[in-house]
Amino acid sequence: MLVDNAVNGDSRVQKEARSAAAAGWEVVLVGKSPTKEAQSWRIGDARVELLHVPGPMKRRRHEYRRAVLRAPLAYPPGPLAAYRRHKSMAWRVDLNSRRILAQQQGSMVAKLRLVIPRITARVQGLWIRLRVRQTRILDTRRKRMDSFLDRVTTAFWLRTMGNRAWRRLDPHLWDLELAYGKVVDELEPDLIHANDFRMLGVGARAALRARAEGRDVKLVWDVHELVSGIKPWDPHPRWHVAQIAHEREYAPYADAVVTVSDTLADLLVKEHNLTERPSIVLNAPEEELAPEQATELVPDLRRLCGIGPKVPLCVYSGAAAPQRGLDIMVESLPALPHLHVALVVLRTESAYVKSLTQRAEDLGAADRLHILPYVPHHQVVPFLSAADVGVIPIHHWPNHEIALITKFFEYSHARLPLVVSDVKTMAEMVEKTGQGEVFKAEDVEDYICAVKAVLARPKAYREVYATPGLLKQWTWEAQADNLDRLYTRLALSSEGQTAEVPDDSDLRSRCLSGCDH
């Protein structure tokens, strides 16, 4: 099983690994270490291996070359600009010290000897500052890549190379291949489960190499989101088009596709001409915890916020980014004077989170905004259940419109009344079930009205969760069964069997999700 993150914080991948191992599959989950050191641990019976991924190809080739025509005065890439600047400054400091000594000694000859070096140092300093300034401008332009020449070259590679253009546009994808590929080959898996778009290529190439050696390896592609519909997390203008091209090149190599919603499944069929509709595996909470998880002490959300049981509390749990709309929760605080807001996020010290904290201070509501770190994924539901309202204020992006996201299920199992923005799939579900209120995305006044409506009669919204079968369909156990059946079907097809899928634990022990024998 392959993933391009550090596993912690990715509840879907953790649950997939644990449940597959519990069902009898031998699982090795290979991820990316956040440090330069490899790491290893276990999730249930699944083994986790985090690899160090060097990034020499994160910089594109032109960033290592001088721009003779574009910026002839700029220094070549590397440390030379900083070295020249500091060397010039050091020389001027030395000359100034010598001048002071000459004055103290009253030596006119010594002073005259320093005139030409001091003039030379000053001229040199001005020249170096000019070149350093040009170097910085060049670096900025190379990061933006919005000039006419940049647009032309990007279009050229897309036109001439097609889907293979990612090799020019984002060569960092090769860094992932070079770190993961040899490890996957050594494991000799019978089944590779590649999570999301960047691991698709790694899994596809590993499967091709295995098949060339006579092993029938099956590739499962797990699509968490539509890459063409995401807001790029890398601002480089070539990054997004490179990921789209990379996905299109390797999508045909998947033997089976799983994804998070019916809407996304339909889009994938259309975009990649899939011959088989993807299976649906929702990232829903676990209904039954492992024994060691069930005995863990769950942190008290209200105690961490420093508030009592009757203080109204809205909670958001998930990634913190501008497109997630968390600003609206802060901006509404002056109009909701008794309300506290808890943001449970992965990176509590990120620039965006700090900007929210600063805004709360500016509004005089810093004491009512609480920034909290993630808890283990199996503790999320009981942890969040102490709140009064679960908020999902995401903005209108294609990817936000097409699925019920993880926090929707977590809030539901925590039996929280919901306040959600009017993104299509989620708004339709909330209006259908009556488990919360919908507001117009990015509209502070409408958001305030929705929060007030939910706080006015919370019992009515919570009672919805007593509807027979509502929460049962949103459990991980049901999703794990779907994934297990898919693995077994692929394993049987590898062995040339077409009979009905049996409950064969011996078969599972021989068919591995990225693991060794």
C-alpha angles and dihedrals in degrees: 000000000000129000131166097222139065093270093232106105093025101101095175094057093044092052092046092053095045096045094044090051091046089053090058103267118131104234135192114181111204117198142157121275116230088217136046090262126084115239134201137188141134135260103201104305093339120101119226120206118182115195130207106243113199113207110209091135094052086094111067120238096256089057089068094053132077116252097226095170100033098044111005094173095051119106118247116267114280138050097317095098093053091044094052092046094051093043090053092049091048091052091052091049090051093049091049091052090050090049091053091050091049090053092050090050092046091228111155091185091057090049093050091049089060097051098083095041090050093050090046092050092050093050090045090050092053090049093048092047089053092051092045090051090051090049092053092048090051092049090051092049091048091053093047095041090187099130123113091254091051093051091048094051092047090051090046094056092045092049097045100037103029112193090355089067092095086081088069099031100048112009089169086088086073090059088063092048093049092051099042104030100071091045093053090048091053091051091055095208124196091207129028120200107198115194117214132333104306094053092047092081093045091052095044094051092046090052091049092052092048093050090050086059092051100261117128101222119180122215122213115192114204109201111202095174142359104266093206089055101049127102100244112249089202109066094206106117093225096052099078097045089048093054091048092050092046092052093048092051096053104030092089090061094065114106090199136007129210126186144169105257144019091242092055090045090057091048092051092051090053097042098046101026091238115192092209126045112243119256116245119239111172119206091237127158122266115258094200121038127210113261094253090050095047092058096051118111110247115220116248108245095200094047090052088052091047094235136123129245096265099051110106110246131188118195135199119189122187145046117352114222136128093258089057088069099227091145090077092060090056096042090054095056097092090054092048100049098175097042124105123202126210119195111195104195140161098233108040093177099048119131091248094051090048089052090055091050091050091049091052089053091050089053092048092244103104091120090061098051115082123189111201133177126241121277122212110289093247090057097050098092099050090039093055095042090082090070126088099220135024112213129203106177099167121157128240106280122145091247092051092055100057109056148039099247127221097261090054090064093041092052090046094053088046084056093233123160106243134227108191136170119247097264106148111249098035096043091050091052094048091049090047096050099033092225094135149337132288124219134186109268114256092007107125096190093051090047091052091051091051093050092048091050093053095045090050094063111009094159092066092057095044092052089066090073090065088069106121113257096002098113094028091069089053098058127115092229090068090048093047090055089055091051093046091052090050093051091049093049091052092047091052092049089053089057092047095250122140100175124117112294108266131206093252115162091179090057091051092052089057098045111070136197098223096319145126129257 
